[in-house]
């Protein structure tokens, strides 16, 4: 009976068709479950999470390199998808918050986690899928556009006239605008020139952890008036692909190296607060005596993040919208369930219960292990930085006091846990009445200043105890250093060390997540089943899909992006296609059967 139902299920693919099939703005919506409704989708596309990138009127007044308005094409030139209902001509994943005339452009989850793929001229929308967007090019061009405006009084004049909506604006207003733009550009340009690598990340990739670390340590925790510590900013040259979002709230670990615990609402909030700090949330923690006020000037939209997490929970894995060879898929299921040594997948990617979260929440097991893939992201986890105004800060009963120079992962943990705890304990109002973070005099120890209880500091209640373990792997950066000193950055098939271990996720909807491996270095699942030495060293990146090999089609648009990757001799390049050599010894028939089954997940 179960097999009969399984076979029936393989023969039917449900999609929601739009009135103009194939058009970019009117795609075919792939079936992602009954809970994923048009209303939920529309909310997901614009929900404010607290990102504050740039004033909308400024962005509307800026010019592209070709002289056209910066927003002329709604940013689709960077791969972002059009959102016809957006009054400000912003694409999916961008929103304008604030009162009319004073709105600020921000980004939300869907900017990077909405996918369109093309098969036989039809365009399919996959919500929560890894976006094929060029965030590097957007950041670079925005930096240049503002820099060009500030280059001279002559170039600033038409910009000011457009922003102030006057052909002859008042001189005082122009000077005030100039000061505002100068201050914005000082911070943004400092980040861009220090953080962006020379050659970019490529379409569909970014160094997410590196940019979060740089934003936080380089722009947020210095002293007024600019709050910067420029020397903390390092080159963000460990690009990874955007992950898919379905099932993300249920994983028991998250981030590609699996350094953050996950699987409950409070841990999801920790994950999302860390993320919004990387996409330009305002965060200016302030030292008030012996206490750090994390909500002093903090644009994180906690309610918006909670709503976004609830929306993501509703996004189901996308169902394959094309025909399936049911008999072949049944054969592939048997192969999938074999042991890893025999070419199977379920040992690492099967659906199993993970760690239990409070209260009685079951998670999905998320293995974190080294399978010989690129190690570059682990360099980022070992970054150290000056702690600025957070020197000595700690969350009582949760984190250790930050040293004058500390691991950036510790700075992030303190900032995220402190912000959430203060928000929840004070109802969102910045105050020292419920003190959750202490900043002891560097000359004294926490013990000599009294116990946390005697100083009136608040112990986190049971509902927040998961926060204490949110960044359990903070201490692993020391292990990372040891592993690197031992030469562990070069993978060994006989003994794979912790260095270079990444998460192995449940494979539901994996067909819609090309390119593959954590750094997007393999274009199709068929290529992933080849020994790494036989995988393509160069391929095009675009929305055209190969449904036989499951992944990026070999032939994309003439102007599409491309990626050159390295082999196992340069496994720390950030672009290595090395590793994950499972299933490579299967026969061609077995590989074809396995691919057919993977389409059904």
C-alpha positions in Angstrom: 0.0 0.0 0.0 2.7 2.5 1.0 4.7 1.6 -2.2 1.6 2.2 -4.3 1.0 5.6 -2.7 4.7 6.4 -3.3 4.5 5.5 -7.0 1.3 7.5 -7.4 2.9 10.5 -5.7 5.8 10.4 -8.2 3.6 10.7 -11.2 1.9 14.0 -10.1 3.6 17.4 -9.9 1.4 20.3 -8.7 2.3 23.8 -9.7 0.4 27.1 -9.4 0.4 28.7 -12.9 0.3 32.5 -13.4 -1.5 34.3 -16.1 1.7 34.9 -18.1 3.6 31.7 -17.9 7.3 32.1 -18.3 7.5 35.8 -17.7 9.9 37.0 -15.0 7.3 38.9 -13.1 4.7 36.1 -13.6 6.5 32.8 -12.9 5.1 29.3 -12.3 5.0 28.9 -8.6 6.3 25.4 -7.7 4.2 23.6 -5.1 5.6 24.1 -1.7 2.8 22.8 0.4 -0.7 24.0 1.5 0.7 26.2 4.2 2.7 28.3 1.7 -0.1 30.7 0.6 0.1 33.8 -1.7 -0.5 35.9 1.4 2.4 34.3 3.2 4.6 34.7 0.1 3.8 38.4 -0.2 4.6 39.0 3.5 7.9 37.0 3.1 9.0 39.3 0.2 8.8 42.5 2.2 8.8 41.8 5.9 11.1 44.3 7.7 13.7 42.6 9.9 15.6 45.8 10.9 18.0 46.2 8.0 18.9 49.9 7.3 21.0 50.1 4.2 20.5 53.6 2.7 17.9 56.4 2.6 15.4 55.7 -0.2 15.4 59.2 -1.6 19.2 59.0 -1.9 19.1 55.7 -3.7 16.5 57.1 -6.1 18.7 60.0 -6.9 21.8 58.0 -7.5 23.0 57.0 -11.0 24.4 53.8 -12.5 27.8 53.9 -14.3 25.9 54.3 -17.6 24.1 57.4 -16.3 20.7 55.7 -15.8 18.9 56.0 -12.4 20.3 53.4 -10.0 16.9 51.9 -9.5 15.9 52.1 -13.2 15.7 48.3 -13.5 14.7 47.5 -10.0 18.2 46.0 -9.3 17.4 43.0 -11.6 20.8 43.5 -13.2 22.2 41.9 -10.0 19.9 38.9 -10.2 17.3 40.2 -7.8 13.7 39.4 -8.8 11.1 42.0 -9.7 8.3 42.7 -7.1 5.6 44.4 -9.2 3.7 45.4 -6.1 6.5 47.5 -4.6 5.8 51.2 -4.9 9.5 52.2 -4.6 10.5 49.9 -7.6 12.5 47.7 -5.2 12.9 44.0 -5.9 11.8 41.0 -3.8 13.6 41.1 -0.5 14.0 44.9 -0.3 11.7 47.2 1.6 11.4 50.8 2.5 10.7 51.5 6.2 9.7 54.7 8.0 7.4 57.6 7.3 6.8 58.9 3.8 9.7 61.1 2.7 12.1 59.7 5.3 12.1 56.0 4.3 15.2 53.9 4.5 15.9 50.9 2.2 16.6 47.6 4.0 17.0 44.0 3.0 15.1 41.0 4.2 15.5 37.2 3.9 13.8 36.8 0.5 16.4 38.9 -1.2 19.0 36.1 -0.9 16.6 33.2 -0.5 14.2 33.3 -3.5 15.1 31.4 -6.6 14.0 31.3 -10.3 14.9 28.6 -12.7 14.2 28.2 -16.3 13.3 25.0 -18.2 12.2 25.0 -21.9 11.4 28.7 -21.8 9.3 28.5 -18.6 10.4 30.3 -15.5 9.7 28.6 -12.1 9.7 30.3 -8.7 11.2 28.5 -5.7 10.6 30.4 -2.5 13.3 29.9 0.1 15.7 28.6 -2.5 19.3 29.9 -2.8 19.2 33.1 -4.8 21.4 33.7 -7.8 22.3 37.2 -6.9 25.5 39.2 -7.0 25.6 41.0 -3.7 29.3 41.9 -4.3 28.4 43.9 -7.4 25.5 45.7 -5.7 27.7 46.7 -2.8 30.6 47.8 -5.1 28.3 49.8 -7.4 26.5 51.5 -4.6 29.8 52.5 -3.1 30.9 54.0 -6.4 27.6 55.8 -7.0 27.8 57.6 -3.7 31.5 58.3 -4.1 30.8 59.9 -7.5 28.1 62.1 -6.0 30.6 63.3 -3.3 33.4 63.9 -5.8 32.7 67.6 -6.2 30.2 70.3 -5.6 29.2 70.0 -9.2 28.3 66.4 -8.9 26.6 66.8 -5.6 24.3 69.6 -6.8 21.9 67.5 -9.0 21.8 64.8 -6.4 20.8 67.3 -3.7 18.2 68.9 -6.0 16.7 65.4 -6.6 16.7 64.4 -2.9 15.4 67.8 -1.7 12.9 68.0 -4.6 13.9 71.6 -5.5 15.7 73.0 -8.5 17.2 75.6 -6.2 17.4 74.1 -2.7 18.3 76.1 0.3 22.1 76.2 1.0 21.7 75.2 4.6 19.6 72.1 3.5 22.3 71.2 1.0 25.1 71.5 3.6 23.1 69.4 6.1 22.4 66.7 3.4 26.1 66.7 2.5 27.1 66.1 6.1 24.6 63.1 6.3 25.9 61.6 3.1 29.5 62.1 4.1 28.9 60.3 7.4 27.1 57.4 5.7 29.8 57.1 3.0 32.7 57.2 5.5 31.4 54.0 7.2 30.2 52.2 4.1 33.3 53.0 2.0 35.6 52.0 4.8 33.8 48.6 4.9 33.9 48.2 1.2 37.6 49.0 0.6 38.7 46.8 3.5 36.3 43.9 3.2 35.6 43.2 -0.4 38.1 40.9 -2.1 39.6 42.0 -5.4 37.9 39.4 -7.6 34.4 39.3 -6.1 32.4 36.3 -4.8 30.5 35.5 -7.9 26.8 35.1 -8.6 24.9 33.2 -5.9 27.8 33.4 -3.4 29.1 35.6 -0.6 31.3 35.5 2.4 28.4 35.8 4.8 30.2 35.1 8.1 33.1 37.3 7.1 30.8 40.2 6.3 28.8 39.8 9.6 32.1 39.7 11.5 33.4 42.8 9.6 30.1 44.8 10.0 30.0 44.1 13.8 33.6 44.5 14.7 34.6 47.2 12.2 31.6 49.5 12.2 29.6 49.0 15.4 31.6 48.7 18.5 34.0 51.7 18.3 33.5 55.0 20.0 31.4 57.9 18.8 31.0 59.7 16.5 31.7 57.1 13.8 31.7 53.9 16.0 34.4 52.4 13.7 37.4 50.3 14.4 38.7 50.0 10.8 41.7 47.8 11.6 39.2 45.1 12.7 37.9 44.7 9.1 39.5 41.9 7.1 39.2 40.7 3.5 36.0 38.6 3.3 37.4 36.0 0.9 35.6 32.7 1.9 32.6 32.7 -0.3 29.8 30.2 0.2 26.5 29.6 -1.6 23.2 30.8 -0.1 21.5 27.8 1.7 17.9 26.9 1.1 15.5 27.8 3.9 12.9 25.0 4.0 13.5 22.9 7.1 16.1 25.5 8.3 14.1 26.2 11.6 14.2 22.4 12.4 17.9 21.8 12.1 19.7 21.2 15.4 22.7 23.1 14.1 23.1 25.9 11.6 25.7 27.9 9.6 27.8 25.9 7.1 30.4 25.0 9.8 27.6 24.2 12.2 28.9 26.5 14.9 25.4 27.7 16.1 22.8 25.6 17.8 19.3 25.7 16.3 15.9 24.2 16.4 13.8 26.4 18.8 12.2 29.9 18.5 14.8 31.5 20.8 17.7 29.9 18.9 16.1 30.9 15.6 16.0 34.5 16.9 19.7 34.3 17.8 20.5 33.0 14.2 18.4 35.8 12.7 19.7 38.6 14.9 23.3 37.7 13.8 22.1 37.7 10.2 20.5 41.1 10.3 23.7 42.6 11.8 25.4 41.6 8.6 22.9 43.3 6.3 23.3 46.8 7.8 21.1 46.9 10.9 22.0 49.8 13.1 23.8 48.6 16.2 25.6 51.0 18.6 25.9 49.4 22.0 26.7 51.9 24.8 28.6 51.5 28.0 26.7 52.9 30.9 28.8 52.6 34.0 29.4 48.9 34.6 26.7 47.9 32.2 26.4 47.6 28.4 23.2 48.8 26.9 22.7 46.7 23.7 19.5 48.5 22.7 21.0 52.0 22.9 20.6 52.4 19.1 19.6 49.1 17.7 17.3 48.8 14.6 16.8 45.1 14.9 13.1 44.4 14.4 12.6 41.6 16.9 8.9 41.3 16.0 9.7 41.2 12.3 12.3 38.5 12.8 9.9 36.4 14.8 7.3 36.8 12.0 9.9 35.9 9.4 10.8 32.7 11.3 7.1 31.8 11.4 6.9 32.4 7.6 10.0 30.3 6.9 8.4 27.4 9.0 5.6 27.5 6.4 7.8 27.1 3.4 7.7 23.5 2.3 10.4 21.7 0.2 9.6 22.4 -3.5 8.0 19.5 -5.4 9.7 18.5 -8.6 7.3 19.9 -11.3 8.3 17.6 -14.2 7.8 14.0 -15.0 9.4 11.3 -12.8 10.4 7.7 -13.9 8.6 6.1 -10.9 10.3 2.6 -11.3 13.7 4.2 -11.6 13.1 6.3 -8.5 12.2 3.2 -6.5 15.6 1.7 -7.5 17.3 5.0 -6.5 15.6 4.9 -3.1 17.3 1.6 -2.3 20.7 3.1 -3.3 20.0 6.2 -1.2 19.4 4.1 1.9 22.7 2.1 1.5 25.7 2.6 3.8 27.9 5.6 2.8 30.7 3.2 1.8 28.4 1.6 -0.7 27.4 4.9 -2.3 24.4 5.7 -0.1 23.3 9.0 1.4 20.9 8.4 4.3 23.6 7.9 6.9 24.4 11.6 6.6 21.4 13.1 4.9 18.5 11.0 6.1 15.6 12.4 8.3 16.4 11.5 11.9 15.6 13.1 15.2 18.3 15.5 16.4 18.9 17.2 19.7 15.8 18.0 21.8 15.1 21.7 22.5 13.2 23.3 25.2 10.3 22.6 25.7 10.1 19.1 24.2 10.9 20.3 20.6 12.2 17.7 18.3 14.8 18.8 15.7 16.3 17.3 12.6 19.7 15.8 13.1 22.4 17.9 11.3 25.7 16.1 11.1 28.8 18.3 11.0 31.8 16.5 9.6 34.8 16.8 7.3 34.3 15.2 3.9 37.4 16.8 2.3 35.8 20.0 0.9 37.2 23.5 0.8 38.4 24.8 4.2 38.6 28.5 3.6 35.6 29.4 5.8 37.4 28.0 8.8 40.0 30.8 8.5 37.2 33.3 9.2 36.1 31.5 12.4 39.6 32.1 13.8 39.5 35.9 13.3 40.4 38.1 16.3 39.5 41.7 16.8 39.6 44.6 19.2 36.4 44.6 21.3 36.1 48.4 21.7 33.2 49.4 23.9 32.5 45.8 24.7 35.9 45.2 26.3 35.1 43.2 29.5 31.4 42.7 28.6 29.8 39.5 29.4 26.3 38.0 29.9 26.1 36.7 33.5 25.7 33.0 33.6 26.1 32.8 29.8 29.4 34.1 28.4 32.9 34.9 29.6 34.1 38.5 29.8 35.5 39.7 26.5 39.2 40.4 26.4 40.6 43.6 24.9 41.2 41.6 21.8 39.1 38.5 21.4 37.7 36.1 18.9 35.1 37.8 16.7 32.8 34.8 17.2 32.8 35.6 21.0 32.0 39.3 20.2 29.1 38.2 18.0 27.8 35.8 20.7 27.9 38.5 23.4 26.2 41.0 21.1 23.4 38.7 19.9 22.7 37.1 23.3 22.9 40.5 25.0 20.5 42.2 22.5 17.9 39.4 22.7 18.0 39.1 26.5 17.7 42.8 27.0 14.9 43.1 24.5 12.9 40.2 26.1 13.6 41.2 29.7 12.8 44.9 29.2 10.0 44.6 26.7 12.2 46.3 24.0 12.7 49.5 25.9 16.4 50.5 26.4 16.9 50.6 30.2 19.3 49.6 32.9 16.6 48.5 35.2 17.0 44.8 34.1 20.7 44.6 33.7 21.8 41.6 31.6 25.3 42.6 30.5 28.2 43.7 32.7 31.4 45.5 31.6 33.8 45.2 34.5 36.7 47.6 35.0 39.5 46.0 32.9 41.8 46.5 36.0 39.5 44.3 38.1 38.0 40.9 37.8 34.3 40.1 37.9 34.9 38.3 41.2 36.5 41.3 42.9 33.6 43.5 41.8 31.0 41.2 43.5 28.9 38.4 42.2 26.5 39.0 39.4 23.5 38.6 41.8 24.9 41.1 44.2 25.3 43.6 41.4 21.7 43.3 40.5 22.3 41.5 37.2 19.5 39.3 35.9 19.8 35.5 35.6 18.2 34.4 32.3 14.8 32.6 32.9 14.3 29.0 31.7 12.6 30.2 28.5 15.9 31.9 27.6 18.3 29.2 28.7 18.8 28.0 25.1 20.5 31.3 24.5 23.3 30.3 26.7 24.1 27.4 24.3 23.4 29.3 21.1 27.0 29.7 20.3 28.3 26.5 22.0 31.0 26.1 19.4 32.6 29.4 20.2 35.4 27.6 21.9 36.1 25.5 18.8 38.2 28.4 17.2 41.0 27.3 19.5 40.7 23.8 18.2 40.6 25.2 14.7 44.0 26.9 15.4 45.5 23.6 16.7 44.2 21.7 13.7 45.6 24.2 11.3 49.0 24.1 13.0 49.1 20.4 12.5 48.6 20.8 8.8 45.0 19.7 9.0 43.9 22.1 6.3 44.9 19.4 3.8 42.2 16.8 3.9 43.3 13.2 4.3 41.0 10.4 3.4 42.4 8.2 6.1 42.0 10.7 8.9 39.9 13.8 8.4 40.3 16.3 11.2 37.8 18.8 12.5 39.2 21.5 10.3 36.9 21.9 7.3 33.8 20.2 8.8 30.5 21.4 7.4 26.8 20.6 8.0 25.1 17.7 6.1 21.5 18.7 5.7 18.4 16.8 5.0 18.1 16.6 1.2 14.4 17.5 0.7 14.2 19.9 -2.3 17.9 19.5 -3.0 17.2 19.5 -6.7 16.4 23.2 -6.6 19.6 24.2 -4.8 22.4 24.1 -7.4 25.3 24.7 -7.5 26.4 22.2 -4.8 28.9 21.8 -1.9 28.9 24.6 0.7 30.9 26.9 -1.6 28.9 26.3 -4.8 31.8 24.7 -6.6 29.9 21.9 -8.4 27.2 22.8 -11.0 25.0 19.6 -10.9 24.2 16.6 -8.8 25.5 14.4 -11.6 28.9 16.2 -11.4 28.9 15.6 -7.6 28.7 11.9 -8.3 32.0 12.1 -10.2 35.5 11.9 -8.6 36.5 15.5 -7.8 39.3 15.3 -10.3 36.8 14.7 -13.1 34.4 17.5 -12.1 34.3 20.7 -14.2 36.9 23.3 -13.5 34.8 26.0 -15.1 31.1 26.5 -15.5 28.4 29.1 -16.2 26.0 30.3 -13.6 22.4 31.2 -14.5 18.8 30.3 -14.0 18.6 27.8 -16.9 18.3 24.3 -15.5 19.3 20.8 -16.6 16.6 18.5 -15.3 18.5 15.3 -16.4 21.7 16.1 -14.6 19.9 18.1 -11.9 21.4 21.5 -11.7 22.8 24.4 -13.7 22.5 23.9 -17.5 25.8 24.0 -19.3 24.5 26.7 -21.7 23.4 29.9 -20.0 22.7 33.4 -21.3 25.7 35.0 -23.2 26.1 37.5 -20.4 25.8 35.0 -17.5 28.4 34.8 -14.8 30.9 32.0 -14.6 33.1 30.4 -12.0 36.5 28.8 -12.2 37.3 26.3 -9.4 40.4 24.6 -8.1 41.2 21.0 -7.4 42.4 19.2 -4.3 45.8 20.8 -4.6 44.4 24.1 -3.4 41.7 23.1 -0.9 42.0 26.4 1.0 41.2 28.6 -2.1 37.6 29.2 -1.3 36.8 27.8 -4.7 37.9 24.1 -4.4 35.7 21.5 -5.9 37.4 18.8 -3.8 35.7 16.4 -1.5 32.4 14.6 -0.9 33.4 11.6 -3.0 30.4 9.6 -2.1 28.6 7.6 -4.8 31.5 8.2 -7.2 32.0 4.4 -7.7 28.4 3.7 -8.5 27.6 2.4 -12.0 26.2 4.9 -14.4 22.8 3.1 -14.2 22.8 3.4 -10.4 23.8 7.0 -10.5 20.9 7.7 -12.8 18.5 5.9 -10.5 19.8 7.8 -7.4 19.4 11.2 -9.2 15.8 10.2 -10.1 15.1 9.5 -6.5 16.7 12.8 -5.3 14.2 14.6 -7.6 11.3 13.2 -5.4 12.6 14.5 -2.1 
